[in-house]
Amino acid sequence: MARSRDALLLEAGLERAAEQLGDITPQAMALLESRHPGAAAQFAALAADGRAEALTGMMVEQTLYCIMQWLESRSEIEIILWGSVPHHAETLGIDPILFAGLFAATCDVITAAMTDADELALWARLKTDLVGLTERVAETIRAPV
């Protein structure tokens, strides 16, 4: 089966970002922290045995997975986020808006390596879709009483 134009643009953008930026985890987490002060400390406190770097690496990896699968398997990603965001909020006390923040930060770091207008437009749409979805999920989570 032929891959869609958007899937090819997504792949090209990810490859370019990998070549130019290497591991985007530190950049994405720094951007998240700048927009949501205290996020890094919250994740560090949750990391087992002080393994905050491994935890944040896994978080960015899962974010990238959702981004990469969004075009081909939107319903899978919706199921993941509708389950994961409330679970993390209720079980671990993670502010659900941080999920939207991590999607935004990850997309922004990756698009910093892009110049192609079609790629930038696709990534803007991915960011809007995934941030919007996580914000809608966050709105359904009851604040602690």
C-alpha positions in Angstrom: 0.0 0.0 0.0 1.4 3.4 -0.9 2.0 5.8 1.9 0.2 9.1 2.0 1.8 12.3 1.2 1.4 13.4 4.8 3.0 10.3 6.0 6.0 10.9 3.8 6.3 14.5 4.9 6.1 13.4 8.6 8.9 10.9 8.0 11.1 13.4 6.2 10.7 15.9 8.9 11.5 13.4 11.7 14.5 12.2 9.8 15.8 15.7 9.3 15.2 16.6 13.0 17.1 13.4 14.0 20.0 14.4 11.8 20.2 18.0 12.9 19.1 17.7 16.5 19.9 14.2 17.7 18.0 13.3 20.8 15.3 15.9 21.3 14.5 14.9 24.8 16.6 17.5 26.6 15.3 20.3 24.3 11.7 19.2 24.5 11.8 19.0 28.3 13.6 22.3 28.7 10.9 24.0 26.5 8.2 22.3 28.5 9.8 23.5 31.8 10.1 27.1 30.4 6.3 27.0 29.6 5.3 25.1 32.7 7.7 25.8 35.6 7.9 23.0 38.0 7.2 20.2 35.5 10.8 18.9 35.6 10.8 18.7 39.4 7.4 16.9 39.4 8.8 14.3 37.0 12.0 14.0 38.9 10.1 13.3 42.1 8.1 10.5 40.4 11.2 8.9 38.8 12.1 5.6 40.5 15.6 5.6 42.0 16.3 9.1 40.7 16.0 8.0 37.1 14.5 11.2 35.8 16.4 11.1 32.6 15.1 7.7 31.7 11.5 8.8 32.6 11.7 11.9 30.5 13.2 9.9 27.6 10.3 7.5 27.8 7.8 10.4 27.9 9.2 12.0 24.8 9.4 8.6 23.1 5.7 8.0 23.8 4.8 11.5 22.6 6.7 10.8 19.3 4.9 7.5 19.0 1.5 9.3 19.2 2.6 11.9 16.7 3.9 9.3 14.3 0.7 7.2 14.5 -1.8 10.0 14.5 -2.1 10.1 10.7 -2.6 6.4 10.2 -4.2 5.3 13.5 -6.0 8.3 15.0 -8.4 6.1 17.0 -5.6 4.2 18.6 -4.0 7.4 19.8 -7.4 8.7 21.1 -7.8 5.6 23.1 -4.3 5.9 24.5 -4.7 9.5 25.6 -8.3 9.1 26.9 -6.9 6.3 29.2 -3.4 7.6 30.0 -4.1 11.3 30.8 -6.8 10.6 33.4 -4.8 7.7 34.9 -1.7 9.8 35.3 -3.7 12.7 36.8 -5.6 10.6 39.2 -3.0 8.1 40.2 0.2 10.2 40.1 -1.2 13.7 40.5 0.3 14.9 37.2 -1.4 18.0 35.9 -3.1 16.8 32.7 -2.2 20.1 30.9 1.4 18.9 30.9 0.5 16.3 28.3 -0.7 19.1 26.0 2.5 21.0 26.9 4.7 18.1 26.0 3.0 17.6 22.6 3.5 21.3 21.9 7.1 21.4 23.1 8.0 18.3 21.1 6.4 19.6 17.9 8.1 23.0 18.4 11.5 21.5 18.8 11.1 19.3 15.7 9.8 22.1 13.6 12.7 24.3 14.5 14.7 22.1 12.1 12.3 22.5 9.2 12.1 25.0 6.4 9.7 23.2 4.0 6.3 24.9 4.0 4.4 21.6 3.5 6.2 20.0 6.4 5.6 23.0 8.6 1.9 23.0 7.7 1.6 19.3 8.5 3.3 19.7 11.8 1.2 22.7 12.7 -1.9 20.5 12.1 -0.4 17.6 14.1 0.3 20.0 17.0 -3.2 21.5 16.9 -4.8 18.1 16.8 -2.9 16.5 19.6 -2.7 19.5 21.9 -6.4 20.0 21.3 -7.2 16.4 22.1 -5.2 16.4 25.3 -6.8 19.7 26.4 -10.2 18.2 25.8 -9.3 15.2 27.9 -7.9 17.5 30.6 -11.2 19.4 30.8 -13.0 16.2 31.7 -10.8 15.4 34.7 -12.2 16.5 38.0 -10.0 18.8 40.1 -9.0 17.2 43.4 -11.4 18.2 46.3 
